[in-house]
Amino acid sequence: MSGPFDALRTQLLGAAEALAGGPATLPDILSGIVDDVDHALREPLEIFPVCHHSPASALAMVRRLREKQPKVIYLELCEDLTPLLTELRNCRLPVALQAFASELDGFPKESAPLSVIAPITEASAEYQAISYALETPGVELVLVDRSTDHVFQWQPDASAAHDQPEEAEDDLHGDAVGVEIGDLRPRFAELEEHLLHHGRVRHWSEWWDQYVEQPLAGADYDTYRQVMVLIGSLFRRLAPHDTRRYASDEDRERYMWTRIRQHLAANDLDRADALYVCGAFHAASRLAEVGSEPGTPDFDITPRTATKWLYGLIPSSHSAIEAQFGLAPGSVSIAAATWQKNLGRTRLKPFQLAGQKGRKPARLPAPVAAPGPVEDQLTGYLSGPPALDGLDEEELRGWCVDIVRLARRNGYLASTADAIAVFETSILLAGMRGRARPTPYDFQDAAVTCIEKDTVPGRRDVRRLCEILLGGDRVGQVGYDALPPLARDVYDRLAPLGLNLEQRSIQRALLDLAARPELAACSRLLWMLRYLLPDHAVRPIMGSRKLGERHIQESWDLDLGRHQRTIIELGYEGVTVEQVLEQRLRRAAWDPKATAATALTAVEDSLLFLDSPRLTDELGARAVELLAAERTVDEAPAVLRRIRRLLAHYRATTPVLPAWCESFVRTGYAHYCTLLPTAFVADDTGVRQVGAMLGFLFSMESLALSLGCDRAQLELAVRQSHPEHPAKIALLWAALHQLGALPLAGLRATVDDLLGNPLVVPAFPQYVAGFIQSLESVPRLAPFVVETLSKAFARLPDPILLPWLPTLITTLKDQAAELVPVLTREAGRTFPGTLPAVDSWVAPWNAPPRKPRATAPAAAPARGAAGTLLAAHPSSTDAVAGLLGCAGEWSAAPEGATGTAVAALLAAHPQPAEAVALLV
């Protein structure tokens, strides 16, 4: 059966035969791509092949929609993103459609959260199709690609979906998986390298712009369609067929055509009134399941998992799209500029959604009659050179003048001579690359060559300045009405600040809480956002949030405009910021890897940010549970630091301690007493951890004993400890001293013996580190530690002391850095404060013992009526003295020590005694 492409097929096969030394598969490839074009054009349901963010595809889409005016548009986009399309009216493009899931059911838990994004720009065919369908009455838009759930079902490993290219500077897409329409790039590395080499270009985006975009910008629809299917077929046939990606693409094609046939049958539609928009790679498919004929076999679509997906819009940018999909920097901005230029040249009116800036209602002309038989447009297109525009001197001159002006603003010493040099170099480079008209890429290379010198004076280099000049990194924004409830609530609650929070710049917020108490709610919200958002989104300049602190003035730097995506994704986790924060705290406390310190951190955060005693008690109970289950003491320093802070807070604000605090102290006392002997001898337990355990036991001892703990348990634990490491030995000595088993004199004598033993001197810094760690549990040893260090510096000779000092410094830095200030303050109290006083100063430990003062014999106390009574009956007093272990003697009663003086006083003044008698 003859067809319109027989002549082209014959010509290509003749060329293949002429290449006698070529591969045997060359005739099959050349004839196959022609067959693919013929097959795609014979499909009754019109296929519109596109390339992602291609101005030529967008122009062809505008023309075809005005001519055909289809009633149904099938679009290659995740089918569950349909409800988001109407929200595009409330946004400033570019934005991205997003599906987000943080609680997974059916996927590995460690891969959470999962996110899929589909960027939308004005210079894209999909946006033109969406705008036409939503703004034209009676037109239905049907998304037919796999759902976001199937995107991860078809991934070999859901966690591998996060292995994306390096993100853009704004990080607008995060680690989301990008979905694009029409990924037209060779998957055969040798082919791409060949095209770039012979095209005299640096990267694929420049090749595509030079050899596809510009020739197709003004081509008719038939030529555009045939060329795009031809390119898609070529890349498809040369792509490796044994990869997961190729298999996934084939499953996507089966999926989309199955959905199309189901929709056609369910609505009894005429295929002539429909248009199928898909990537050119998929348009050339020849699978058995591809086609709109009723008898075509369907694809078995697996059900979705139970994962609950949340949907929304997030801001995007040209640079974020380029980084997401591996495009050359500036290529999307250049595409946007090319789109605007072609619109002005062709005077086409693009389709726009209501609410978009500069939108004017478009009038559709009468639809064009159905096209006639397919004619071969490829032969003429492939046989001749592409019809490129000639040199536009006015445009190039304007670029050169503007780039010099922009360079001077950014610190470059550029002049008019540089503008002339850029102009001439652009033409020269275009000629060397076989171009009649310099492209933006030629101009960019010329500007870098002529203007940029050895160094970049500012933040932006010349290449970046060219991108700004040629279109800039346009950043989209999601409108207020399209935001999730949480994001709208944040904007509403921060409205009293009087700032434009949608502005993409840092704004300073000053909160005078004393003069304007109503701003306290804003301050509380800002601190919660500080906890939930990245560091640069909300940054405090003045003020802090700690237990027991209350500031009357605060200052903030707010950059919410550039972090709108993170606020929107918070809305996927809850309705209010408080709800999200509570979920985060619960998730942290009940995480399988959570420790008691983690739970105590959650308790402290709940006290700081949430006024919820119920939540705080639940987190505290979880901390008790985790502490009892721990088998290591790695987190002991953090536990001690946090429980001390929490106990101080409760003692200052509440009449009684919460039940969970008492339970935590009781559990911790028993827990650390049990683990103490093992921790002393374990090699993997550090000195800091053992010191923190002793700090918990000794500092919480009085409270623990009042709650029913037994001190004998601590004494037994200390006596059962037999450490071998010098620092731990010093900790044990400090613990024995605290328990009264080792007096200070004995401890001083032991240290003196260490200093006198030359075999122990090299390890003496470890003993010092242990003593310094003991200050956590026995702070009254601070004078003794100062004394120990002073004796070491005084007694050790220089050959031993000088090599010994670096070891001492590094040991203190590594093991006791946070306690050195305590030691420094004690040294400041011990040593003289002035230089002249040093000469006459004698160290307290070197001072001679003081002689006891001579005391006069104590006079016998005056014995009154009570003394006379006790002297008359001494047996009871002697018995009490015997119980107390006091030995004493009875003194003789002084003469005249009777009660007559008292009786005489009462007789002289009887009125008080009579008044007392009346009362009794």
Order of alpha helices (4+ residues) and beta strands (2+ residues): alpha-alpha-beta-alpha-beta-beta-beta-beta-alpha-beta-alpha-beta-alpha-alpha-alpha-alpha-alpha-beta-alpha-beta-alpha-alpha-alpha-alpha-alpha-alpha-alpha-beta-alpha-beta-alpha-beta-beta-alpha-alpha-alpha-alpha-alpha-alpha-alpha-alpha-alpha-alpha-alpha-alpha-alpha-alpha-alpha-alpha-alpha-alpha-alpha-alpha
